[in-house]
Amino acid sequence: MNSTSNLKREVAAYVGVTFSLATAVVVAFPHANINLLLTVLVPTVTVAILTLTITHEEADVERSGEGSGSAAPG
């Protein structure tokens, strides 16, 4: 697997999800004083979301390769 491509994909996902969540918070609560607090928490929530989805995706890929005979014998 190309690690540069994977890194670019993960960075793009992080920026996209962070921007989307921050925009959603501001649009959902336009006059609330809690906007700042929620916007500060957005990067943390994004890391949690991406960690769970990317880790789950990589585990599925590893699991799918177990029965295909592509693993080294031993």
C-alpha positions as CSV (number, residue, x, y, z in Angstrom):
1,M,0.0,0.0,0.0
2,N,1.3,3.4,-0.9
3,S,1.8,5.3,2.4
4,T,1.9,8.7,0.8
5,S,-1.5,8.2,-0.8
6,N,-2.9,6.8,2.5
7,L,-1.5,9.8,4.4
8,K,-3.0,12.3,2.0
9,R,-6.4,10.5,2.2
10,E,-6.3,10.7,6.0
11,V,-5.4,14.4,6.1
12,A,-8.1,15.2,3.6
13,A,-10.6,13.2,5.7
14,Y,-9.5,15.0,8.9
15,V,-9.8,18.5,7.3
16,G,-13.1,17.7,5.7
17,V,-14.8,16.2,8.8
18,T,-13.4,19.0,11.0
19,F,-14.7,21.7,8.7
20,S,-18.0,20.1,8.3
21,L,-18.6,19.6,12.1
22,A,-17.5,23.1,12.9
23,T,-19.8,24.6,10.2
24,A,-22.7,22.4,11.5
25,V,-22.2,23.7,15.1
26,V,-22.2,27.3,14.0
27,V,-25.2,26.9,11.8
28,A,-27.2,24.8,14.3
29,F,-26.6,27.3,17.2
30,P,-26.1,30.7,15.6
31,H,-26.8,32.8,18.7
32,A,-25.8,30.4,21.5
33,N,-22.9,31.2,23.8
34,I,-21.8,27.6,23.7
35,N,-20.5,27.8,20.1
36,L,-17.0,28.5,21.2
37,L,-16.8,25.5,23.5
38,L,-18.4,23.2,20.9
39,T,-16.1,24.4,18.2
40,V,-13.0,23.8,20.4
41,L,-14.1,20.2,20.9
42,V,-14.6,19.6,17.2
43,P,-11.0,18.5,16.5
44,T,-11.1,16.0,19.4
45,V,-14.4,14.5,18.1
46,T,-12.9,14.3,14.6
47,V,-9.9,12.4,15.8
48,A,-12.1,10.0,17.6
49,I,-14.4,9.5,14.6
50,L,-11.5,9.0,12.2
51,T,-9.6,6.7,14.6
52,L,-12.6,4.4,14.9
53,T,-13.4,4.4,11.2
54,I,-9.8,4.0,9.9
55,T,-8.9,1.4,12.5
56,H,-12.1,-0.6,11.7
57,E,-11.3,-0.3,8.0
58,E,-7.8,-1.6,8.4
59,A,-8.9,-4.4,10.6
60,D,-11.4,-5.5,7.9
61,V,-8.7,-5.4,5.2
62,E,-6.4,-7.6,7.4
63,R,-9.2,-10.0,8.2
64,S,-10.1,-10.4,4.6
65,G,-6.6,-11.4,3.7
66,E,-6.4,-14.2,6.3
67,G,-8.4,-16.8,4.3
68,S,-7.1,-15.9,0.9
69,G,-3.7,-17.6,1.2
70,S,-1.8,-14.4,0.8
71,A,-0.2,-14.7,4.2
72,A,3.3,-16.1,4.6
73,P,3.3,-19.8,5.6
74,G,4.5,-20.6,9.0
